[in-house]
Amino acid sequence: MKAEQQFDYIIVGAGASGCVLANRLSAEPSNRVLLLEAGELDTRPEVHSMDGFVSLWGSDLDWKFFTEEQSALSGRKVLINQGKVLGGSTAINAMMYVKGNPLNFDTWNALGADGWSFKDVLPYFKKSEDFELGGSEYHGAGGPLSIRVCPDEVMRSQEFLNAAAELGYDGTDFDYNGSRQENGAAFLQFHINPDGSRASASTAFLNPILDRSNLTIKTGAEATRVIFNGKRAVGVEFVQDGETKVAGAEREVVLSAGAFVSPKLLLLSGVGPAKDLGALGIPLVADLPGVGKNLQDHMQLPVVFRTKDNRPQTRLLTGNALFVKTRPGMNAAPPDLQLNFTPSMPGPLAPVLNIPFPVCIFLPILVQPFSIGEVKLRSANPLDAPSINPNYLNSPADVDVFVQAVRLIRDMASTRAFSDVIDAEIAPGPSTNLDGYIRSQTSTLWHPAGTCKIGQDAHAVVDAELQVYGVEGLRVADASVMPTVTSGNTVAACFMIGEKAADMIL
Ligand SMILES: Cc1cc2nc3c(=O)[nH]c(=O)nc-3n(C[C@H](O)[C@H](O)[C@H](O)COP(=O)(O)OP(=O)(O)OC[C@H]3O[C@@H](n4cnc5c(N)ncnc54)[C@H](O)[C@@H]3O)c2cc1C
C-alpha cells in the first residue's frame, strides 16, 4: 500500500514519552513530524480536574487490559488500566511525580545502558520540569511540566511525617526527588498545574505548540504495524475511521505506545522471537528473542485503619510517602518498598469503597519486583489485545516485601504521632492470614515496564540510543525500554526517556 503522506519522523503513541518527542522533534521547523494516537482528543473535563480521573478508569479512554490468570494470586486476572487518549496514561493517572532512585539508573548503566547513569539522565528530568519551589541541583525550573508539592491540603499528613521520625527516618523538609530518595518521609510531588488542573503529557507538551505547521497529530489512529523496506523502517500502517492507511517515514519511526503495545507492534511487524512469529505466520524481519520479555510491574496492597477523628475526604488518592529497603543487606540496592499514606477517605474512591466509618489508608507498593513476566501476541490480528502475563508474586521474596511492609505499618500506627488518630486496624486485621490477604488483595499500580529493554545481552531489544537491534530507522522510547522498573511511580522516568530520546535523535 502506498503512503498517503510522507513525514520525516512518525511517533506512535501520544503518552508521556511520545508527547515529549513530538514537542522536541517538531521544534526544528524543517522536521515534518507525525504523532499517531489510537485514542481521541483529551476534551473530557474529568481528564483535567484533580479528582475526576478515577471515573475514566473502565471508560472508552482506557485500554482496559487484563492479565492472564495469575497462578500466585489464586488464578485472578488483574485489570491493568492504561490511557487511550491524547496524553496516554498521563491523562488518567494519579499524577504522583517520583524520579526514582539514583541507583535505579546506575543499575541500568551497569546492565549495558551506556549513558543512562543517574548523572547522565538527571539533566533530562530537569529539562521537563517546572518545580514550584524553584530550580536546584536536583530540580528543574521553567520546563513545560508543572510539578507541585501535594496541592491537596487535607492530604498532607504531619502525623505520617512525625511517625516516620519517631521510627528513625527523616521527617522534616525531606525531598525524595533530591539528593537521597530513601529513609525520609515527605509530601508527594505531583504533575499538576498551579490552578489545580492536571498537567498531562498533552497539556504540557502539545498544547503550547499546536500552531506548528510541521507537526501533524492524528487521533483515533491505531497503528497496526511498522512497514519495512528490507530491514529499514519506512512507514507505519494504521487504522482510522475503519480504514487502513499508511504514512511514510523518511528518517525514523519511534514507538512510544507503552510497555504493552510497543512490543506488540514490534511482533506484528516481524521483529521478535522467530519461533513465535513463525507460529503465527508473521514474516520475520529480525529475530529478537527479548521482545515482550522482562515485563516488570509495581503492585499495591491496601492497609486500612479506622480513625478516631472524622476528617474531610481528600481530593487526590494519596499524598505522603516513605521509600525504604526491606532487607538489612540491601546496601547498594535501590529501595524495594514505597509506603504511601492517605489520612482520610480518598474522595475519588469513596463511592467504590463505601466504608461507613472514618479511615486512613497506608498503601505499601512493591517497587523492585523479582517476579518477571512477558507480553505476547494473542493472534496475528493487530486489533486483538496482547497476552499479558506479569507473573505477579511468583517470587516468594515479593510476598515477603509486603509482609515486612505490614510490620512497618503496624509499628507506625503504634507511634505517639498516630495515637490520637488511629483507632483500630481494619484490613488485613490483626488475626487475618497475611499471606492469603496479600495474594487476594494486591493489585497493579499500573506501572508496566521493561518489555523492550535497553542493553547488550541476548534479550536486549534496543541499544543505548534506543535503536531496535537488527533493523534500521526504528526506535522505541517509552516505559518499555527500562532495563529494570524504577523504585517509584514511573511517569517521571517516561518523560525523561522522551527527552533523552529526542536529544539523541536530533
Ligand atoms: C491508572 C493509572 C495511574 C497511574 N498513576 C501514576 C502516578 O500517579 N504517577 C506515576 O508516575 N505514574 C502513574 N502511572 C503510570 C504512568 O502514567 C506511566 O508509567 C506512563 O504514562 C507511561 O508512559 P508511556 O509513554 O510509556 O505510555 P502511555 O503514557 O501509556 O502512552 C502510550 C500511548 O500510546 C497510545 N497507543 C497505544 N497503542 C497504540 C497504537 N497501536 N497506535 C497508536 N497509539 C497507541 C496509547 O493510547 C497512549 O496514548 C499510572 C498509570 C495509570 C494507568
The ligand as a MOL file (V3000), in Angstrom:
LIG
                    3D

  0  0  0     0  0            999 V3000
M  V30 BEGIN CTAB
M  V30 COUNTS 53 58 0 0 0
M  V30 BEGIN ATOM
M  V30 1 C -4.5000 4.4760 36.3830 0
M  V30 2 C -3.0500 4.8500 36.3430 0
M  V30 3 C -2.4840 5.5360 37.4190 0
M  V30 4 C -1.1230 5.8790 37.3790 0
M  V30 5 N -0.6220 6.6830 38.3450 0
M  V30 6 C 0.6470 7.1580 38.2310 0
M  V30 7 C 1.1580 8.1400 39.1280 0
M  V30 8 O 0.4520 8.6530 39.9910 0
M  V30 9 N 2.4550 8.5240 38.9680 0
M  V30 10 C 3.2610 7.9770 38.0100 0
M  V30 11 O 4.4580 8.2990 37.9690 0
M  V30 12 N 2.7930 7.0740 37.1280 0
M  V30 13 C 1.4980 6.6880 37.1980 0
M  V30 14 N 1.0130 5.8360 36.2510 0
M  V30 15 C 1.9320 5.3270 35.2230 0
M  V30 16 C 2.3320 6.3460 34.1720 0
M  V30 17 O 1.2250 7.1060 33.7600 0
M  V30 18 C 3.0050 5.5920 33.0250 0
M  V30 19 O 4.1810 4.9780 33.5270 0
M  V30 20 C 3.3960 6.4620 31.8420 0
M  V30 21 O 2.3260 7.2400 31.3780 0
M  V30 22 C 3.9000 5.5630 30.7250 0
M  V30 23 O 4.3140 6.3590 29.6600 0
M  V30 24 P 4.4460 5.7420 28.2080 0
M  V30 25 O 4.8440 6.8510 27.3210 0
M  V30 26 O 5.2730 4.5220 28.2920 0
M  V30 27 O 2.9740 5.2160 27.8520 0
M  V30 28 P 1.4940 5.9350 27.9250 0
M  V30 29 O 1.6260 7.2000 28.6830 0
M  V30 30 O 0.6010 4.9070 28.4170 0
M  V30 31 O 1.2550 6.2910 26.4150 0
M  V30 32 C 1.0860 5.3230 25.4010 0
M  V30 33 C 0.1850 5.9330 24.3370 0
M  V30 34 O 0.2120 5.1120 23.1800 0
M  V30 35 C -1.1050 5.0060 22.6740 0
M  V30 36 N -1.1910 3.7930 21.8760 0
M  V30 37 C -1.1830 2.5210 22.2960 0
M  V30 38 N -1.2910 1.6870 21.2720 0
M  V30 39 C -1.3350 2.4460 20.1580 0
M  V30 40 C -1.4310 2.1390 18.7790 0
M  V30 41 N -1.4810 0.8810 18.3330 0
M  V30 42 N -1.4730 3.1690 17.9030 0
M  V30 43 C -1.4220 4.4610 18.3270 0
M  V30 44 N -1.3440 4.7950 19.6320 0
M  V30 45 C -1.2840 3.7880 20.5270 0
M  V30 46 C -1.9540 4.9590 23.9130 0
M  V30 47 O -3.3090 5.1920 23.6400 0
M  V30 48 C -1.2800 6.0160 24.7610 0
M  V30 49 O -1.7820 7.2910 24.4710 0
M  V30 50 C -0.3330 5.4790 36.2650 0
M  V30 51 C -0.9100 4.8260 35.1920 0
M  V30 52 C -2.2470 4.5140 35.2150 0
M  V30 53 C -2.8480 3.8150 34.0350 0
M  V30 END ATOM
M  V30 BEGIN BOND
M  V30 1 1 1 2
M  V30 2 1 2 3
M  V30 3 2 2 52
M  V30 4 2 3 4
M  V30 5 1 4 5
M  V30 6 1 4 50
M  V30 7 2 5 6
M  V30 8 1 6 7
M  V30 9 1 6 13
M  V30 10 2 7 8
M  V30 11 1 7 9
M  V30 12 1 9 10
M  V30 13 2 10 11
M  V30 14 1 10 12
M  V30 15 2 12 13
M  V30 16 1 13 14
M  V30 17 1 14 15
M  V30 18 1 14 50
M  V30 19 1 15 16
M  V30 20 1 16 17
M  V30 21 1 16 18
M  V30 22 1 18 19
M  V30 23 1 18 20
M  V30 24 1 20 21
M  V30 25 1 20 22
M  V30 26 1 22 23
M  V30 27 1 23 24
M  V30 28 2 24 25
M  V30 29 1 24 26
M  V30 30 1 24 27
M  V30 31 1 27 28
M  V30 32 2 28 29
M  V30 33 1 28 30
M  V30 34 1 28 31
M  V30 35 1 31 32
M  V30 36 1 32 33
M  V30 37 1 33 34
M  V30 38 1 33 48
M  V30 39 1 34 35
M  V30 40 1 35 36
M  V30 41 1 35 46
M  V30 42 1 36 37
M  V30 43 1 36 45
M  V30 44 2 37 38
M  V30 45 1 38 39
M  V30 46 1 39 40
M  V30 47 2 39 45
M  V30 48 1 40 41
M  V30 49 2 40 42
M  V30 50 1 42 43
M  V30 51 2 43 44
M  V30 52 1 44 45
M  V30 53 1 46 47
M  V30 54 1 46 48
M  V30 55 1 48 49
M  V30 56 2 50 51
M  V30 57 1 51 52
M  V30 58 1 52 53
M  V30 END BOND
M  V30 END CTAB
M  END
